[in-house]
Amino acid sequence: MTKFENAKVDILKDETLSKNWYHLRNVTFNYTGSNDVTKTLKREVYDRGNGATILLYDPRRGSIILVRQFRIPTYLNGHSGWLLETPAGLL
């Protein structure tokens, strides 16, 4: 068992902020790490459901295959918005 598996999480509050395209939740929880120190933390969590990705390998070329995707958060952060990614999708 690793030190990360010894961590303990207790959910204090789970509030739904939005049920638009994805569900946005605001979660407050106590986190006790492997050092036995407990911290109260708050995080916004986007629930998109389960997904999967695959690393495609082309043995003839000796290379992996990626897809180019436009991502609005990257664009909003001052970049072109285009990323190279592994093929992925929702289940």
C-alpha positions as protocol buffer text, in pm:
chain_id: "A"
residue {
  index: 1
  type: MET
  ca { x: 0 y: 0 z: 0 }
}
residue {
  index: 2
  type: THR
  ca { x: 141 y: 340 z: -98 }
}
residue {
  index: 3
  type: LYS
  ca { x: 130 y: 653 z: 114 }
}
residue {
  index: 4
  type: PHE
  ca { x: -142 y: 787 z: -120 }
}
residue {
  index: 5
  type: GLU
  ca { x: -367 y: 490 z: -48 }
}
residue {
  index: 6
  type: ASN
  ca { x: -351 y: 579 z: 323 }
}
residue {
  index: 7
  type: ALA
  ca { x: -517 y: 916 z: 261 }
}
residue {
  index: 8
  type: LYS
  ca { x: -868 y: 965 z: 397 }
}
residue {
  index: 9
  type: VAL
  ca { x: -1141 y: 1183 z: 244 }
}
residue {
  index: 10
  type: ASP
  ca { x: -1463 y: 1288 z: 419 }
}
residue {
  index: 11
  type: ILE
  ca { x: -1715 y: 1483 z: 208 }
}
residue {
  index: 12
  type: LEU
  ca { x: -1862 y: 1772 z: 409 }
}
residue {
  index: 13
  type: LYS
  ca { x: -2073 y: 1942 z: 140 }
}
residue {
  index: 14
  type: ASP
  ca { x: -2156 y: 1864 z: -224 }
}
residue {
  index: 15
  type: GLU
  ca { x: -2344 y: 2145 z: -398 }
}
residue {
  index: 16
  type: THR
  ca { x: -2460 y: 2139 z: -763 }
}
residue {
  index: 17
  type: LEU
  ca { x: -2376 y: 2471 z: -933 }
}
residue {
  index: 18
  type: SER
  ca { x: -2485 y: 2387 z: -1287 }
}
residue {
  index: 19
  type: LYS
  ca { x: -2647 y: 2105 z: -1484 }
}
residue {
  index: 20
  type: ASN
  ca { x: -2570 y: 2253 z: -1824 }
}
residue {
  index: 21
  type: TRP
  ca { x: -2357 y: 2061 z: -2077 }
}
residue {
  index: 22
  type: TYR
  ca { x: -2164 y: 1902 z: -1789 }
}
residue {
  index: 23
  type: HIS
  ca { x: -2247 y: 1898 z: -1421 }
}
residue {
  index: 24
  type: LEU
  ca { x: -2050 y: 2149 z: -1215 }
}
residue {
  index: 25
  type: ARG
  ca { x: -2027 y: 2075 z: -845 }
}
residue {
  index: 26
  type: ASN
  ca { x: -1869 y: 2260 z: -554 }
}
residue {
  index: 27
  type: VAL
  ca { x: -1733 y: 2003 z: -307 }
}
residue {
  index: 28
  type: THR
  ca { x: -1600 y: 2077 z: 42 }
}
residue {
  index: 29
  type: PHE
  ca { x: -1412 y: 1793 z: 209 }
}
residue {
  index: 30
  type: ASN
  ca { x: -1166 y: 1702 z: 482 }
}
residue {
  index: 31
  type: TYR
  ca { x: -847 y: 1545 z: 348 }
}
residue {
  index: 32
  type: THR
  ca { x: -620 y: 1356 z: 586 }
}
residue {
  index: 33
  type: GLY
  ca { x: -286 y: 1273 z: 428 }
}
residue {
  index: 34
  type: SER
  ca { x: -32 y: 1004 z: 513 }
}
residue {
  index: 35
  type: ASN
  ca { x: 120 y: 1245 z: 769 }
}
residue {
  index: 36
  type: ASP
  ca { x: -212 y: 1239 z: 964 }
}
residue {
  index: 37
  type: VAL
  ca { x: -266 y: 1613 z: 904 }
}
residue {
  index: 38
  type: THR
  ca { x: -627 y: 1700 z: 815 }
}
residue {
  index: 39
  type: LYS
  ca { x: -707 y: 1994 z: 588 }
}
residue {
  index: 40
  type: THR
  ca { x: -1047 y: 2124 z: 484 }
}
residue {
  index: 41
  type: LEU
  ca { x: -1044 y: 2183 z: 108 }
}
residue {
  index: 42
  type: LYS
  ca { x: -1296 y: 2314 z: -145 }
}
residue {
  index: 43
  type: ARG
  ca { x: -1289 y: 2227 z: -516 }
}
residue {
  index: 44
  type: GLU
  ca { x: -1508 y: 2283 z: -821 }
}
residue {
  index: 45
  type: VAL
  ca { x: -1557 y: 1954 z: -1002 }
}
residue {
  index: 46
  type: TYR
  ca { x: -1678 y: 1910 z: -1361 }
}
residue {
  index: 47
  type: ASP
  ca { x: -1852 y: 1576 z: -1403 }
}
residue {
  index: 48
  type: ARG
  ca { x: -1843 y: 1476 z: -1768 }
}
residue {
  index: 49
  type: GLY
  ca { x: -1915 y: 1109 z: -1711 }
}
residue {
  index: 50
  type: ASN
  ca { x: -1676 y: 825 z: -1788 }
}
residue {
  index: 51
  type: GLY
  ca { x: -1433 y: 851 z: -2077 }
}
residue {
  index: 52
  type: ALA
  ca { x: -1155 y: 658 z: -2242 }
}
residue {
  index: 53
  type: THR
  ca { x: -847 y: 725 z: -2451 }
}
residue {
  index: 54
  type: ILE
  ca { x: -619 y: 507 z: -2659 }
}
residue {
  index: 55
  type: LEU
  ca { x: -257 y: 538 z: -2766 }
}
residue {
  index: 56
  type: LEU
  ca { x: -255 y: 423 z: -3128 }
}
residue {
  index: 57
  type: TYR
  ca { x: 75 y: 291 z: -3264 }
}
residue {
  index: 58
  type: ASP
  ca { x: 155 y: 247 z: -3635 }
}
residue {
  index: 59
  type: PRO
  ca { x: 432 y: -17 z: -3652 }
}
residue {
  index: 60
  type: ARG
  ca { x: 499 y: 49 z: -4023 }
}
residue {
  index: 61
  type: ARG
  ca { x: 585 y: 412 z: -3954 }
}
residue {
  index: 62
  type: GLY
  ca { x: 717 y: 349 z: -3604 }
}
residue {
  index: 63
  type: SER
  ca { x: 503 y: 633 z: -3471 }
}
residue {
  index: 64
  type: ILE
  ca { x: 198 y: 707 z: -3261 }
}
residue {
  index: 65
  type: ILE
  ca { x: -118 y: 864 z: -3400 }
}
residue {
  index: 66
  type: LEU
  ca { x: -261 y: 1181 z: -3245 }
}
residue {
  index: 67
  type: VAL
  ca { x: -558 y: 1402 z: -3329 }
}
residue {
  index: 68
  type: ARG
  ca { x: -565 y: 1781 z: -3349 }
}
residue {
  index: 69
  type: GLN
  ca { x: -856 y: 1924 z: -3145 }
}
residue {
  index: 70
  type: PHE
  ca { x: -975 y: 2278 z: -3082 }
}
residue {
  index: 71
  type: ARG
  ca { x: -1018 y: 2349 z: -2708 }
}
residue {
  index: 72
  type: ILE
  ca { x: -1181 y: 2676 z: -2600 }
}
residue {
  index: 73
  type: PRO
  ca { x: -1003 y: 2698 z: -2259 }
}
residue {
  index: 74
  type: THR
  ca { x: -665 y: 2698 z: -2437 }
}
residue {
  index: 75
  type: TYR
  ca { x: -787 y: 2972 z: -2673 }
}
residue {
  index: 76
  type: LEU
  ca { x: -921 y: 3180 z: -2381 }
}
residue {
  index: 77
  type: ASN
  ca { x: -575 y: 3156 z: -2219 }
}
residue {
  index: 78
  type: GLY
  ca { x: -418 y: 3336 z: -2515 }
}
residue {
  index: 79
  type: HIS
  ca { x: -313 y: 3046 z: -2736 }
}
residue {
  index: 80
  type: SER
  ca { x: -440 y: 2924 z: -3074 }
}
residue {
  index: 81
  type: GLY
  ca { x: -678 y: 2677 z: -2909 }
}
residue {
  index: 82
  type: TRP
  ca { x: -544 y: 2378 z: -3102 }
}
residue {
  index: 83
  type: LEU
  ca { x: -397 y: 2081 z: -2913 }
}
residue {
  index: 84
  type: LEU
  ca { x: -249 y: 1746 z: -3014 }
}
residue {
  index: 85
  type: GLU
  ca { x: -417 y: 1469 z: -2817 }
}
residue {
  index: 86
  type: THR
  ca { x: -469 y: 1095 z: -2806 }
}
residue {
  index: 87
  type: PRO
  ca { x: -804 y: 990 z: -2959 }
}
residue {
  index: 88
  type: ALA
  ca { x: -1061 y: 988 z: -2680 }
}
residue {
  index: 89
  type: GLY
  ca { x: -1430 y: 1005 z: -2609 }
}
residue {
  index: 90
  type: LEU
  ca { x: -1710 y: 959 z: -2360 }
}
residue {
  index: 91
  type: LEU
  ca { x: -1840 y: 612 z: -2280 }
}
